Amino acid sequence: MIEKQTSCEQVCIFPGPVLDPEDKFFHGRVKSGIEVSIQIPTRFWKIIVANSAGQPQAFGFVLNQDLDEVDLHEERIVPGEWKKFMKPLREIEDLLDGLVTLGPMIKWDQFRKV
């Protein structure tokens, strides 16, 4: 959808979770055997900033994720088709050029473990 609408202009997309204490937790182990307890957000925000005729425009969205059919106690690993897209968190942090630091998440990075 965005590709069709932005074929003549450049956009920046900023996404993130809406953190809610009521969101459910996944409790289990990752493939490396490390026990994890991860809260799974049910809502996500996305802001799209576009340059239209020399003027910036921003569009905000909030999207819901239905977790009713997801077994949050089943062990999860990264599916094979996603592994080719994985990058070390440190590399992603470098791509953000100081705008965001991933701090503690770097020590939890599963890049080499899946």
Phi, psi and omega per residue, in radians:
M1 nan -0.912 -3.108
I2 -1.124 -0.649 -3.128
E3 -1.044 -0.718 -3.140
K4 -1.171 -0.690 -3.064
Q5 -1.404 -0.298 -3.065
T6 -2.025 0.415 -3.093
S7 -1.139 -0.346 -3.110
C8 -1.909 0.026 -3.107
E9 -2.539 2.874 3.090
Q10 -1.723 2.565 3.111
V11 -2.321 2.754 2.961
C12 -2.045 2.363 -3.131
I13 -2.059 2.192 3.134
F14 -2.041 1.907 3.129
P15 -1.968 2.821 3.043
G16 -3.052 2.936 3.125
P17 -1.472 2.673 2.930
V18 -1.643 1.935 -3.072
L19 -1.431 2.165 -3.076
D20 -2.336 2.194 -3.131
P21 -1.043 -0.324 3.141
E22 -1.440 -0.177 -3.138
D23 -1.124 2.565 -3.107
K24 -1.301 2.811 3.114
F25 -1.940 2.527 2.914
F26 -1.678 2.223 3.073
H27 -2.078 2.183 -3.137
G28 3.083 -2.716 3.138
R29 -2.210 2.518 2.984
V30 -1.504 2.995 -3.022
K31 -0.955 -0.580 -3.126
S32 -1.274 -0.110 3.128
G33 1.670 -0.091 -3.140
I34 -1.255 2.268 3.085
E35 -1.315 2.382 -3.142
V36 -2.319 2.686 2.996
S37 -2.374 1.862 -2.996
I38 -2.147 2.211 3.081
Q39 -1.376 2.300 -3.091
I40 -1.813 1.977 -3.111
P41 -1.181 2.533 3.077
T42 -1.734 -0.153 3.102
R43 -2.336 2.578 3.109
F44 -2.334 2.553 3.053
W45 -1.885 2.686 3.082
K46 -2.557 2.295 3.063
I47 -2.090 2.239 3.111
I48 -1.971 2.173 3.116
V49 -1.967 2.213 -3.106
A50 -2.202 2.707 3.042
N51 -1.842 1.929 -3.102
S52 -2.064 1.957 -3.131
A53 0.949 0.723 3.098
G54 1.404 0.040 3.141
Q55 -2.051 2.291 3.087
P56 -1.247 2.489 3.044
Q57 -2.302 2.450 3.131
A58 -2.171 2.416 -3.140
F59 -2.214 2.197 -3.117
G60 -1.915 2.486 -3.128
F61 -2.405 2.605 2.959
V62 -2.212 2.160 -3.080
L63 -1.996 2.478 3.114
N64 -1.729 2.602 3.084
Q65 -2.155 2.125 -3.130
D66 -1.532 2.023 -3.122
L67 -1.810 0.177 -3.076
D68 -1.044 -0.596 -3.094
E69 -1.645 0.065 -3.086
V70 -1.685 2.226 3.073
D71 -1.439 1.822 -3.090
L72 -1.421 0.127 3.069
H73 -1.936 -0.085 3.107
E74 -1.371 2.377 3.133
E75 -1.152 2.465 -3.083
R76 -2.095 2.522 2.953
I77 -2.377 2.927 3.133
V78 -1.308 2.149 3.127
P79 -1.081 2.609 -3.088
G80 -0.904 -0.713 -3.093
E81 -1.182 -0.307 3.116
W82 -1.600 -0.343 -3.058
K83 -1.022 -0.597 -3.117
K84 -1.160 -0.313 3.139
F85 -1.642 -0.161 -3.083
M86 -1.208 2.441 3.078
K87 -2.365 2.657 3.060
P88 -1.072 2.468 3.133
L89 -1.025 -0.596 3.115
R90 -1.067 -0.688 3.113
E91 -1.140 -0.707 3.103
I92 -1.141 -0.736 3.102
E93 -1.039 -0.715 3.102
D94 -1.096 -0.652 3.116
L95 -1.111 -0.462 -3.112
L96 -1.425 -0.064 2.987
D97 0.882 0.748 3.070
G98 1.479 -0.091 3.136
L99 -1.214 -0.547 -3.136
V100 -2.431 2.411 2.996
T101 -1.948 2.416 -3.074
L102 -1.668 0.023 2.998
G103 0.478 -1.957 -3.035
P104 -1.076 -0.447 -3.114
M105 -1.117 -0.472 -3.115
I106 -1.023 -0.683 -3.127
K107 -1.252 -0.285 3.121
W108 -1.671 -0.009 -3.042
D109 -0.967 2.212 -3.127
Q110 -1.737 0.209 -3.029
F111 -0.911 -0.843 -3.086
R112 -1.493 -0.098 -3.002
K113 -1.741 -0.163 -3.115
V114 -1.906 nan nan
